[in-house]
């Protein structure tokens, strides 16, 4: 009887502790009734490319460059042919420059030139690539 009481008390304490930490738990995969499948909530994008771009720009304006980079990458993955994709690709390069990751910034600008050669940002991307190249040489 004493063992059962100790077991129940221990179980009750563990249950209470687990409930007190419930707010820190996060589900990465959640069921989406609209999609009819489980989706990764870390990679959820907005309904349209423009909404996703605006969402990413909010982080950019707040100088949360890591999150902005993540959101721009999600936009490029989900909407690669959208009208805002070339701008997202350019901003991804700028974000990596802000983070001091010049290799990734250079690759982002290179990808802009390769994937979106008619972008309005091509001239600026070439200038930024040139500046990064000079940084590598010095």
HUPEVEN-V372104 format. One record per residue. N is the residue number from 1. RES is the residue in one letter. SS is DSSP state (H for helix, E for strand, L for the rest). NEAR is the number of other C-alpha atoms within 12 Angstrom. Layout:
n & res & ss & near
N & RES & SS & NEAR
N & RES & SS & NEAR
This chain:
n & res & ss & near
1 & X & L & 7
2 & X & H & 8
3 & X & H & 9
4 & X & H & 10
5 & X & H & 11
6 & X & H & 12
7 & X & H & 13
8 & X & H & 14
9 & X & H & 14
10 & X & H & 14
11 & X & H & 14
12 & X & H & 14
13 & X & H & 14
14 & X & H & 14
15 & X & H & 14
16 & X & H & 13
17 & X & H & 13
18 & X & H & 14
19 & X & H & 13
20 & X & H & 12
21 & X & L & 12
22 & X & H & 12
23 & X & H & 10
24 & X & H & 9
25 & X & L & 10
26 & X & L & 12
27 & X & L & 14
28 & X & L & 13
29 & X & E & 14
30 & X & E & 18
31 & X & E & 14
32 & X & E & 13
33 & X & L & 9
34 & X & L & 9
35 & X & L & 11
36 & X & L & 9
37 & X & E & 11
38 & X & E & 16
39 & X & E & 18
40 & X & E & 17
41 & X & H & 16
42 & X & H & 15
43 & X & H & 22
44 & X & L & 24
45 & X & L & 27
46 & X & L & 20
47 & X & L & 14
48 & X & L & 22
49 & X & H & 29
50 & X & H & 25
51 & X & H & 22
52 & X & H & 33
53 & X & H & 38
54 & X & H & 25
55 & X & H & 28
56 & X & H & 37
57 & X & H & 30
58 & X & H & 19
59 & X & H & 22
60 & X & H & 27
61 & X & H & 15
62 & X & L & 14
63 & X & L & 18
64 & X & L & 20
65 & X & H & 27
66 & X & H & 25
67 & X & H & 25
68 & X & H & 33
69 & X & H & 37
70 & X & H & 30
71 & X & H & 37
72 & X & H & 44
73 & X & H & 33
74 & X & H & 31
75 & X & H & 38
76 & X & H & 36
77 & X & H & 20
78 & X & H & 24
79 & X & L & 26
80 & X & L & 24
81 & X & L & 19
82 & X & L & 22
83 & X & L & 20
84 & X & L & 30
85 & X & H & 37
86 & X & H & 37
87 & X & H & 40
88 & X & H & 45
89 & X & H & 48
90 & X & H & 42
91 & X & H & 41
92 & X & H & 42
93 & X & H & 40
94 & X & H & 37
95 & X & H & 37
96 & X & H & 33
97 & X & H & 28
98 & X & H & 20
99 & X & L & 21
100 & X & L & 17
101 & X & L & 22
102 & X & H & 26
103 & X & H & 22
104 & X & H & 25
105 & X & H & 32
106 & X & H & 34
107 & X & H & 27
108 & X & H & 37
109 & X & H & 41
110 & X & H & 30
111 & X & H & 29
112 & X & H & 36
113 & X & H & 28
114 & X & H & 18
115 & X & H & 23
116 & X & L & 27
117 & X & L & 20
118 & X & L & 15
119 & X & L & 24
120 & X & L & 19
121 & X & L & 26
122 & X & H & 25
123 & X & H & 18
124 & X & H & 21
125 & X & H & 34
126 & X & H & 27
127 & X & H & 17
128 & X & H & 30
129 & X & H & 30
130 & X & H & 19
131 & X & H & 19
132 & X & H & 28
133 & X & H & 18
134 & X & H & 13
135 & X & H & 16
136 & X & H & 13
137 & X & H & 8
138 & X & L & 7
